[in-house]
Every structure is written in structure tokens, then in C-alpha cells.
Amino acid sequence: MSDEGSTVTKEKVEKYLELTAEARGKASPIAESEEDVARLDSMMRMCDDYQADAKHFLEKGDLVRAFGAINYAHAWIDAAVRIGLMDGHGDDRLFTLP
């Protein structure tokens, strides 16, 4: 039995960095109220901060923290789509659609 899927590699982290960047570029804001726009802005700041953290950890060779951080980053975008603050444009590969 191969444990390839349980190993964090530089390539795997880079794949998820690309996937998250793709999701960040595809999802579009649909928040309408001032309160929802502020919530979405906060969520996307968290996404961007975790994405930056992932890149930092990758540069330092800390693959486990890089992998964790990029998954948190993607989760923030996914959550914004799921709760209706962003439109995922029907893409169930990048997002958990409502």
C-alpha cells in the first residue's frame, strides 16, 4: 500500500497554492449589506493572510505548516461561497456549493 497521499511534498503545497489562487480569482463578491461586505472583507483578509503564511512556510521548508496554512486559506474562500457572500459560479471542484 502506498502512503503517497499522506506525504506532504513541496509539489503538493504548490498544487494547493495554485488551487487556492484559482478559487480566489474565480469567486466573486455578492454581499450586499454593509455588514455583509465588512464580513466578506474580513474573511478575504484571513484568506490572504493564510495564503501569505503558506508561502512563507514553504520558503522556509516547513511543509507541514505550509500545507495547513494553504488549506485554511482555501477554507475561508469556500466558507464565503457556502454562506452566500461570494458566488462560486457553480464550480463544485473549487467550492462546497450551497
N, CA and C atoms as a LAMMPS dump frame, in Angstrom:
ITEM: TIMESTEP
0
ITEM: NUMBER OF ATOMS
294
ITEM: BOX BOUNDS ff ff ff
-5.0000000000000000e+02 5.0000000000000000e+02
-5.0000000000000000e+02 5.0000000000000000e+02
-5.0000000000000000e+02 5.0000000000000000e+02
ITEM: ATOMS id mol type element x y z
1 1 1 N 0.847 -1.189 0
2 1 2 C 0 0 0
3 1 3 C 0.882 1.239 0
4 2 1 N 0.586 2.188 -0.865
5 2 2 C 1.363 3.416 -0.985
6 2 3 C 0.88 4.451 0.023
7 3 1 N 1.817 5.177 0.613
8 3 2 C 1.421 6.256 1.514
9 3 3 C 1.688 7.612 0.858
10 4 1 N 1.718 7.615 -0.488
11 4 2 C 1.968 8.826 -1.253
12 4 3 C 1.006 9.951 -0.875
13 5 1 N -0.256 9.63 -0.663
14 5 2 C -1.259 10.628 -0.315
15 5 3 C -1.096 11.192 1.08
16 6 1 N -0.325 10.524 1.919
17 6 2 C -0.155 11.005 3.289
18 6 3 C 1.156 11.754 3.486
19 7 1 N 1.868 12.008 2.397
20 7 2 C 3.14 12.706 2.478
21 7 3 C 2.984 14.126 1.966
22 8 1 N 3.411 15.088 2.757
23 8 2 C 3.372 16.482 2.329
24 8 3 C 4.672 16.777 1.585
25 9 1 N 4.523 17.145 0.331
26 9 2 C 5.677 17.477 -0.504
27 9 3 C 5.578 18.932 -0.951
28 10 1 N 6.689 19.464 -1.422
29 10 2 C 6.699 20.816 -1.97
30 10 3 C 5.704 20.913 -3.127
31 11 1 N 5.671 19.903 -3.968
32 11 2 C 4.771 19.897 -5.11
33 11 3 C 3.306 19.913 -4.674
34 12 1 N 3.005 19.183 -3.615
35 12 2 C 1.622 19.157 -3.121
36 12 3 C 1.217 20.534 -2.59
37 13 1 N 2.101 21.16 -1.838
38 13 2 C 1.807 22.506 -1.322
39 13 3 C 1.628 23.477 -2.486
40 14 1 N 2.505 23.401 -3.471
41 14 2 C 2.401 24.287 -4.631
42 14 3 C 1.098 24.06 -5.388
43 15 1 N 0.665 22.801 -5.487
44 15 2 C -0.611 22.486 -6.145
45 15 3 C -1.766 23.174 -5.425
46 16 1 N -1.756 23.107 -4.095
47 16 2 C -2.84 23.724 -3.333
48 16 3 C -2.746 25.242 -3.32
49 17 1 N -1.547 25.787 -3.393
50 17 2 C -1.404 27.24 -3.554
51 17 3 C -2.057 27.676 -4.865
52 18 1 N -1.818 26.929 -5.933
53 18 2 C -2.409 27.243 -7.233
54 18 3 C -3.928 27.091 -7.197
55 19 1 N -4.409 26.039 -6.561
56 19 2 C -5.847 25.801 -6.462
57 19 3 C -6.534 26.936 -5.706
58 20 1 N -5.924 27.373 -4.628
59 20 2 C -6.5 28.454 -3.83
60 20 3 C -6.461 29.767 -4.607
61 21 1 N -5.377 30.022 -5.315
62 21 2 C -5.307 31.234 -6.147
63 21 3 C -6.391 31.202 -7.224
64 22 1 N -6.623 30.022 -7.799
65 22 2 C -7.679 29.875 -8.8
66 22 3 C -9.044 30.175 -8.176
67 23 1 N -9.29 29.632 -7.001
68 23 2 C -10.564 29.867 -6.31
69 23 3 C -10.729 31.343 -5.962
70 24 1 N -9.648 31.967 -5.503
71 24 2 C -9.684 33.391 -5.124
72 24 3 C -10.013 34.242 -6.34
73 25 1 N -9.504 33.854 -7.499
74 25 2 C -9.774 34.593 -8.721
75 25 3 C -11.154 34.345 -9.302
76 26 1 N -11.706 33.183 -9.037
77 26 2 C -12.995 32.821 -9.628
78 26 3 C -14.184 33.328 -8.816
79 27 1 N -14.12 33.203 -7.509
80 27 2 C -15.245 33.609 -6.669
81 27 3 C -15.427 35.12 -6.756
82 28 1 N -16.666 35.535 -6.909
83 28 2 C -16.925 36.972 -6.983
84 28 3 C -17.869 37.398 -5.856
85 29 1 N -17.616 38.579 -5.32
86 29 2 C -18.427 39.072 -4.2
87 29 3 C -19.885 39.289 -4.609
88 30 1 N -20.793 38.859 -3.735
89 30 2 C -22.214 39.143 -3.945
90 30 3 C -22.853 39.69 -2.668
91 31 1 N -22.016 39.98 -1.679
92 31 2 C -22.513 40.566 -0.437
93 31 3 C -23.136 41.915 -0.756
94 32 1 N -24.246 42.208 -0.127
95 32 2 C -24.962 43.447 -0.437
96 32 3 C -24.975 44.44 0.71
97 33 1 N -25.304 44 1.899
98 33 2 C -25.398 44.949 3.007
99 33 3 C -24 45.365 3.463
100 34 1 N -23.921 46.518 4.101
101 34 2 C -22.637 46.983 4.624
102 34 3 C -22.047 45.961 5.587
103 35 1 N -22.894 45.368 6.398
104 35 2 C -22.44 44.372 7.365
105 35 3 C -21.852 43.146 6.66
106 36 1 N -22.53 42.662 5.619
107 36 2 C -22.027 41.501 4.886
108 36 3 C -20.752 41.826 4.114
109 37 1 N -20.671 43.017 3.556
110 37 2 C -19.449 43.432 2.849
111 37 3 C -18.281 43.464 3.831
112 38 1 N -18.509 43.977 5.03
113 38 2 C -17.455 44.016 6.055
114 38 3 C -17.059 42.599 6.461
115 39 1 N -18.034 41.722 6.599
116 39 2 C -17.739 40.323 6.938
117 39 3 C -16.913 39.663 5.839
118 40 1 N -17.308 39.884 4.607
119 40 2 C -16.578 39.306 3.478
120 40 3 C -15.152 39.856 3.415
121 41 1 N -14.996 41.152 3.607
122 41 2 C -13.648 41.748 3.608
123 41 3 C -12.77 41.089 4.666
124 42 1 N -13.334 40.87 5.841
125 42 2 C -12.59 40.217 6.921
126 42 3 C -12.208 38.789 6.541
127 43 1 N -13.142 38.068 5.95
128 43 2 C -12.873 36.686 5.536
129 43 3 C -11.787 36.627 4.47
130 44 1 N -11.816 37.55 3.518
131 44 2 C -10.817 37.533 2.453
132 44 3 C -9.441 37.993 2.962
133 45 1 N -9.42 38.859 3.975
134 45 2 C -8.14 39.199 4.618
135 45 3 C -7.552 37.97 5.277
136 46 1 N -8.394 37.177 5.936
137 46 2 C -7.918 35.94 6.555
138 46 3 C -7.385 34.993 5.484
139 47 1 N -8.097 34.875 4.388
140 47 2 C -7.644 34.035 3.281
141 47 3 C -6.266 34.493 2.803
142 48 1 N -6.152 35.766 2.544
143 48 2 C -4.895 36.303 2.019
144 48 3 C -3.755 36.154 3.021
145 49 1 N -4.056 36.364 4.292
146 49 2 C -3.02 36.211 5.328
147 49 3 C -2.549 34.764 5.426
148 50 1 N -3.479 33.832 5.424
149 50 2 C -3.09 32.416 5.476
150 50 3 C -2.345 31.996 4.216
151 51 1 N -2.736 32.553 3.071
152 51 2 C -2.027 32.233 1.839
153 51 3 C -0.581 32.757 1.905
154 52 1 N -0.414 33.961 2.426
155 52 2 C 0.934 34.516 2.6
156 52 3 C 1.738 33.677 3.587
157 53 1 N 1.083 33.236 4.661
158 53 2 C 1.756 32.365 5.632
159 53 3 C 2.224 31.074 4.969
160 54 1 N 1.366 30.494 4.133
161 54 2 C 1.719 29.25 3.444
162 54 3 C 2.962 29.446 2.583
163 55 1 N 3.011 30.543 1.861
164 55 2 C 4.182 30.834 1.024
165 55 3 C 5.43 31.019 1.882
166 56 1 N 5.277 31.707 3.005
167 56 2 C 6.406 31.922 3.918
168 56 3 C 6.926 30.583 4.449
169 57 1 N 6.018 29.744 4.926
170 57 2 C 6.429 28.439 5.458
171 57 3 C 7.064 27.57 4.373
172 58 1 N 6.528 27.648 3.149
173 58 2 C 7.1 26.889 2.042
174 58 3 C 8.539 27.337 1.778
175 59 1 N 8.754 28.643 1.754
176 59 2 C 10.108 29.175 1.533
177 59 3 C 11.078 28.718 2.621
178 60 1 N 10.563 28.556 3.838
179 60 2 C 11.398 28.127 4.97
180 60 3 C 11.568 26.603 5.01
181 61 1 N 10.861 25.898 4.135
182 61 2 C 10.96 24.441 4.107
183 61 3 C 10.069 23.742 5.109
184 62 1 N 9.162 24.484 5.744
185 62 2 C 8.233 23.907 6.717
186 62 3 C 6.964 23.49 5.979
187 63 1 N 7.022 22.315 5.377
188 63 2 C 5.946 21.867 4.503
189 63 3 C 4.642 21.584 5.24
190 64 1 N 4.733 21.079 6.445
191 64 2 C 3.52 20.759 7.205
192 64 3 C 2.741 22.039 7.519
193 65 1 N 3.432 23.056 8.019
194 65 2 C 2.74 24.322 8.31
195 65 3 C 2.262 25 7.027
196 66 1 N 3.037 24.896 5.954
197 66 2 C 2.62 25.473 4.677
198 66 3 C 1.333 24.81 4.194
199 67 1 N 1.274 23.491 4.29
200 67 2 C 0.09 22.754 3.852
201 67 3 C -1.123 23.113 4.714
202 68 1 N -0.917 23.197 6.005
203 68 2 C -2.011 23.585 6.894
204 68 3 C -2.515 24.979 6.584
205 69 1 N -1.6 25.91 6.383
206 69 2 C -1.985 27.301 6.143
207 69 3 C -2.738 27.461 4.826
208 70 1 N -2.304 26.779 3.779
209 70 2 C -2.994 26.942 2.499
210 70 3 C -4.383 26.31 2.557
211 71 1 N -4.545 25.272 3.335
212 71 2 C -5.883 24.7 3.489
213 71 3 C -6.8 25.625 4.273
214 72 1 N -6.276 26.298 5.282
215 72 2 C -7.068 27.316 5.991
216 72 3 C -7.452 28.44 5.033
217 73 1 N -6.512 28.885 4.207
218 73 2 C -6.792 29.961 3.255
219 73 3 C -7.958 29.573 2.35
220 74 1 N -7.887 28.362 1.811
221 74 2 C -8.945 27.917 0.904
222 74 3 C -10.276 27.794 1.648
223 75 1 N -10.214 27.368 2.883
224 75 2 C -11.447 27.218 3.668
225 75 3 C -12.174 28.545 3.845
226 76 1 N -11.44 29.649 3.977
227 76 2 C -12.084 30.956 4.112
228 76 3 C -12.86 31.316 2.843
229 77 1 N -12.283 31.059 1.678
230 77 2 C -12.999 31.334 0.421
231 77 3 C -14.206 30.408 0.309
232 78 1 N -13.982 29.154 0.59
233 78 2 C -15.053 28.164 0.498
234 78 3 C -16.214 28.539 1.423
235 79 1 N -15.893 28.974 2.618
236 79 2 C -16.944 29.374 3.561
237 79 3 C -17.714 30.582 3.041
238 80 1 N -17.019 31.539 2.451
239 80 2 C -17.7 32.731 1.916
240 80 3 C -18.667 32.349 0.801
241 81 1 N -18.281 31.387 -0.032
242 81 2 C -19.178 30.904 -1.077
243 81 3 C -20.346 30.156 -0.442
244 82 1 N -20.035 29.303 0.493
245 82 2 C -21.06 28.457 1.124
246 82 3 C -22.154 29.274 1.813
247 83 1 N -21.768 30.365 2.463
248 83 2 C -22.766 31.155 3.195
249 83 3 C -23.371 32.274 2.348
250 84 1 N -22.992 32.344 1.075
251 84 2 C -23.651 33.27 0.159
252 84 3 C -23.074 34.666 0.09
253 85 1 N -21.854 34.863 0.553
254 85 2 C -21.219 36.173 0.422
255 85 3 C -20.434 36.289 -0.884
256 86 1 N -20.144 35.14 -1.502
257 86 2 C -19.466 35.115 -2.794
258 86 3 C -20.166 34.109 -3.689
259 87 1 N -20.044 34.321 -4.985
260 87 2 C -20.6 33.402 -5.975
261 87 3 C -19.474 32.504 -6.472
262 88 1 N -19.655 31.197 -6.348
263 88 2 C -18.666 30.23 -6.826
264 88 3 C -18.901 29.811 -8.26
265 89 1 N -19.895 30.404 -8.911
266 89 2 C -20.188 30.176 -10.328
267 89 3 C -20.355 28.7 -10.665
268 90 1 N -20.976 27.964 -9.738
269 90 2 C -21.305 26.567 -9.989
270 90 3 C -20.129 25.605 -9.989
271 91 1 N -18.968 26.069 -9.558
272 91 2 C -17.761 25.236 -9.603
273 91 3 C -17.656 24.38 -8.34
274 92 1 N -18.081 23.125 -8.462
275 92 2 C -18.032 22.241 -7.291
276 92 3 C -16.678 21.543 -7.146
277 93 1 N -15.724 21.874 -7.992
278 93 2 C -14.347 21.402 -7.826
279 93 3 C -13.599 22.319 -6.858
280 94 1 N -13.865 23.611 -6.949
281 94 2 C -13.183 24.59 -6.104
282 94 3 C -13.928 24.907 -4.811
283 95 1 N -15.239 24.699 -4.812
284 95 2 C -16.054 25.148 -3.688
285 95 3 C -17.056 24.082 -3.242
286 96 1 N -17.452 24.177 -1.973
287 96 2 C -18.575 23.401 -1.455
288 96 3 C -19.798 24.29 -1.657
289 97 1 N -20.533 24.019 -2.693
290 97 2 C -21.626 24.901 -3.064
291 97 3 C -22.823 24.75 -2.133
292 98 1 N -23.544 25.87 -1.966
293 98 2 C -24.753 25.824 -1.117
294 98 3 C -25.82 24.915 -1.697
